[in-house]
Amino acid sequence: ESPKLLPAGHSSCWLGLTVVLFADRGGAVLSSLVEHYLDSSSSQVLLLLSSIREPHHKVLLEKLNEALTRPGNRAAAIALLGHLIRKQPPWIHHISQAPVLPTLLRCLKTDGDVAVLVSGVLVLVALLPMIPQAGKQHIYDFFDVFGRLASRSYRNPGQVSAAYLVHLHAAVYSLFHRLYGMFPCNFVSYLRLHYGMKENLDTFQEVVKPMLEHVRIHPELVTGTQDSELDPSR
């Protein structure tokens, strides 16, 4: 059962709930709080979840991963993940090895809900600089997400409204800048291969080429290599 939340001003009771949470060795209280947030988007619960510290982050990430697999909770789970990332907790680097990352990437490669795709991409854009070590394992997943969403923003297979398309295009543009900034050698190699195929040429002309025209040549394209930019020690 979800814990009952307290009225504003009950600071001593709120402190007590915080103490209970941090003594929650089995994770039952934390799991209930996550479920309560997914159902209610409670700002009080969000505040408490934002204060989670190691080792309780493991239960939090497990619950987020579970929620991402449920279409009905996916949007709320992405919103919670985005809020946590913006807080930059000390445990954030653990996401690179947690199941929640490949689950998020799988959602971005398969989900058809544009609102979920836009919010999910923006979460990924914010997260990537915090987990550069994930590039070695997931770089082609990042590129696949970009390719899929660039195509969707051009072809609009679901016939979504113009307003949603604007947001999707802006999210794809943000991802383009992040990938080009972090992995220029690998990303340009991907672009050359992917958009060298005839069936992708129209998306390149209408979506990707204008993006390329607004960036400068990255110095790493001259001094770096595909292997060096994936080196975790760089």
C-alpha positions in Angstrom: 0.0 0.0 0.0 1.3 3.4 -0.9 2.5 5.5 2.1 0.2 8.3 3.1 1.6 11.7 2.3 1.7 14.5 4.9 0.3 18.0 4.7 2.7 20.8 4.2 4.2 22.1 7.5 4.5 18.7 9.2 8.2 18.8 8.9 8.8 16.5 11.9 6.6 13.8 10.4 8.2 14.3 7.0 11.6 13.8 8.6 10.3 10.6 10.2 9.3 9.3 6.8 12.7 10.2 5.5 14.4 8.2 8.3 12.1 5.2 7.6 13.0 5.4 3.9 16.7 5.4 4.5 16.3 2.4 6.9 14.3 0.6 4.2 16.7 -2.3 3.7 14.3 -4.4 1.6 13.2 -1.6 -0.5 9.5 -2.0 0.2 8.9 1.6 1.2 10.9 2.9 -1.7 9.0 0.7 -4.2 5.7 2.0 -2.8 6.8 5.5 -3.2 7.8 5.0 -6.8 4.5 3.4 -7.6 2.7 6.3 -5.8 4.6 8.8 -7.9 3.8 7.0 -11.1 0.1 7.1 -10.2 -0.1 10.6 -8.8 3.0 12.7 -10.0 3.1 13.9 -6.4 5.6 16.7 -5.9 6.2 15.6 -2.3 7.1 12.1 -3.4 9.3 13.5 -6.1 11.2 15.6 -3.5 11.8 12.5 -1.4 12.9 10.3 -4.3 15.3 13.1 -5.3 17.1 12.7 -2.0 17.9 9.0 -2.5 21.5 8.0 -1.8 23.5 4.9 -2.3 22.8 2.0 -2.0 19.1 2.7 -2.2 19.5 3.9 -5.8 19.6 0.2 -6.9 15.9 -0.3 -5.9 15.0 3.0 -7.4 16.6 2.1 -10.8 15.0 -1.4 -10.7 11.6 0.2 -10.2 12.2 2.7 -13.0 13.2 -0.1 -15.3 10.1 -2.1 -14.4 7.9 1.0 -15.0 9.5 1.7 -18.4 8.4 -1.8 -19.6 4.7 -0.9 -18.8 3.3 1.3 -21.5 0.8 2.9 -19.1 3.6 4.1 -16.8 6.2 4.9 -19.4 5.6 8.6 -19.6 5.6 9.1 -15.8 8.7 6.9 -15.5 10.6 9.0 -18.0 9.5 12.2 -16.3 10.8 10.8 -13.0 14.1 9.7 -14.5 14.5 13.1 -16.1 14.0 14.9 -12.8 16.5 12.6 -11.1 19.1 13.2 -13.8 18.7 17.0 -13.6 19.5 16.7 -9.8 22.8 14.9 -10.8 22.9 12.6 -7.7 26.3 11.0 -6.9 25.1 7.6 -8.0 24.0 8.8 -11.5 27.0 7.1 -13.2 25.6 3.7 -12.2 22.9 4.1 -14.8 25.5 3.1 -17.5 25.5 -0.4 -16.0 21.9 -0.7 -15.0 19.1 -2.4 -17.0 17.2 0.9 -17.1 19.5 2.3 -19.8 18.9 -0.4 -22.4 15.2 -0.4 -21.6 15.0 3.3 -22.2 16.9 2.8 -25.5 14.5 0.0 -26.5 11.5 2.3 -25.8 13.0 5.0 -28.1 13.6 2.4 -30.8 10.1 0.9 -30.7 7.5 3.2 -29.0 5.0 5.0 -31.2 3.9 7.7 -28.8 5.5 11.0 -29.9 5.2 12.5 -26.4 7.1 9.6 -24.9 9.7 9.8 -27.7 10.3 13.5 -27.2 10.6 13.3 -23.4 12.7 10.1 -23.7 15.2 11.7 -26.1 15.6 14.8 -24.0 16.3 12.5 -21.0 19.0 10.7 -23.1 20.5 14.0 -24.2 20.8 15.2 -20.6 22.2 11.8 -19.4 24.9 11.1 -22.0 27.5 13.6 -20.7 27.2 12.0 -17.2 27.8 8.4 -18.5 30.4 8.8 -21.3 31.6 5.2 -20.5 28.3 3.9 -21.9 29.4 4.8 -25.4 31.5 1.8 -25.9 28.6 -0.6 -25.3 25.6 1.4 -26.5 26.9 3.8 -29.2 25.1 2.0 -32.0 21.9 2.1 -30.0 22.3 5.8 -29.7 22.8 6.1 -33.4 19.8 3.8 -34.1 17.6 6.1 -32.0 18.7 9.1 -33.9 18.1 7.4 -37.3 14.7 6.2 -36.4 13.5 9.5 -35.0 15.0 11.6 -37.8 13.0 9.4 -40.2 9.8 9.7 -38.1 10.2 13.5 -38.0 10.3 13.6 -41.8 7.9 10.8 -42.8 5.4 11.2 -39.9 4.0 7.7 -40.1 1.5 8.2 -37.4 0.2 11.4 -38.9 0.7 13.3 -35.7 -0.1 17.1 -35.4 2.3 19.7 -36.6 2.9 20.9 -33.0 4.1 17.4 -32.0 6.4 17.2 -35.1 8.0 20.5 -34.1 8.8 19.1 -30.7 10.1 15.9 -32.2 12.3 17.7 -34.7 13.7 19.8 -31.8 14.5 16.7 -29.8 16.2 15.0 -32.7 18.2 18.2 -33.3 19.3 18.1 -29.6 20.4 14.5 -29.9 22.3 15.3 -33.1 24.3 18.0 -31.3 25.0 15.7 -28.4 26.2 12.8 -30.5 28.2 15.0 -32.8 29.8 16.7 -29.8 30.7 13.5 -27.9 31.4 11.0 -30.7 32.1 12.9 -33.9 34.3 10.3 -35.6 31.8 7.5 -35.0 28.8 9.6 -35.6 30.0 10.9 -39.0 30.9 7.4 -40.0 27.4 6.2 -39.1 25.8 9.1 -41.0 27.9 8.3 -44.1 26.9 4.6 -44.0 23.2 5.1 -43.0 22.4 7.9 -45.3 24.5 6.5 -48.1 21.6 4.1 -48.6 19.1 5.2 -51.3 16.1 4.6 -49.1 17.4 7.1 -46.5 18.5 9.8 -48.8 15.3 11.9 -48.6 15.5 12.0 -44.8 19.1 13.1 -45.1 18.3 15.9 -47.5 15.3 17.2 -45.5 16.4 16.6 -41.9 20.1 15.7 -41.4 21.8 17.9 -44.0 20.4 21.1 -42.6 21.7 20.1 -39.2 25.2 19.4 -40.6 25.1 22.8 -42.3 24.8 24.5 -38.9 27.8 22.9 -37.1 31.5 23.5 -37.5 34.0 20.8 -38.3 34.8 19.1 -35.0 38.5 19.1 -34.1 38.3 15.4 -33.2 37.6 14.7 -36.8 41.1 15.7 -37.5 43.0 14.6 -34.4 40.8 11.8 -33.0 39.8 8.3 -34.0 36.7 6.1 -33.6 38.5 4.1 -31.0 40.0 7.0 -29.0 36.7 8.8 -28.5 35.2 5.6 -26.9 38.1 5.2 -24.5 36.6 5.7 -21.0 39.9 7.3 -19.8 39.8 10.2 -22.2 
